[in-house]
């Protein structure tokens, strides 16, 4: 991840939204060949982001995706006989119940450990016809039931057509407001050497932002008690996904244009500083290509005053 430099002619407001007082503001520098090379320019908080927080968050993202993928693979094998149930209502009932049980940590011998307590917001099963059989909620709450996912999402169509597991950043319609943006993970289900369906999991960007923020808080609990502040936002294009509702710091998150300028100069990521109410905050912008194009995270750190 590239570090930032602090120019004498830094303009007030760059890297933060209008209406927020900013003193010194960063400018993205070229991608550095080593983290040590950034130490002379960056603040102590920026160095902590570069050396600790960004690597930790990237590791969590990779491990969570890998863990859920392994869990889906186990689920695909375990659920394969259920896809062969001839009666559609009975098939749906058994698959729906199973989807909930495999996530229940108290269901010994049934729960799939890789699918317990994850940032995924749902598990679902899709039939060979490409339509959702059920997800992991009661039927009267299941808005996915019967939806043509293979028609909507290429990763599902490819799993059914070619038997290939995969992932794709997708949008799910919301009852109110903008659509939910999630990473959709898909594992084909095989029985008697035929593809009979697919198992799905979805990781919303807002939930991953919360997961990363809460993990940083746990990992740095002693610093938090002394007054340090740590938060992680995710972004996709112009949309931001906050770890909690109502955080005033969202006004400081660099907008899409600022991120584009910074990443054009330093594609691996960049750091900077802003101020709010007299308190200094360091931030790091880090792309997350594992989620998709123009997706990344913005990590904030403020040391105790």
Secondary structure as UniProt FT lines:
FT   STRAND          4..5
FT   TURN            8..9
FT   TURN            12..15
FT   TURN            18..19
FT   STRAND          27..28
FT   HELIX           35..38
FT   TURN            39..41
FT   HELIX           44..48
FT   HELIX           49..53
FT   HELIX           54..83
FT   HELIX           88..101
FT   TURN            102..103
FT   TURN            105..106
FT   TURN            108..110
FT   HELIX           113..115
FT   STRAND          122..127
FT   TURN            128..129
FT   STRAND          131..135
FT   HELIX           139..141
FT   TURN            145..146
FT   HELIX           149..152
FT   HELIX           154..162
FT   STRAND          166..172
FT   STRAND          180..191
FT   TURN            192..193
FT   STRAND          194..204
FT   HELIX           205..219
FT   HELIX           221..225
FT   TURN            226..227
FT   STRAND          229..236
FT   TURN            237..238
FT   STRAND          239..241
FT   TURN            245..246
FT   HELIX           248..252
FT   HELIX           256..265
FT   TURN            267..268
FT   STRAND          270..276
FT   TURN            277..278
FT   STRAND          279..287
FT   TURN            289..291
FT   TURN            293..294
FT   STRAND          295..302
//
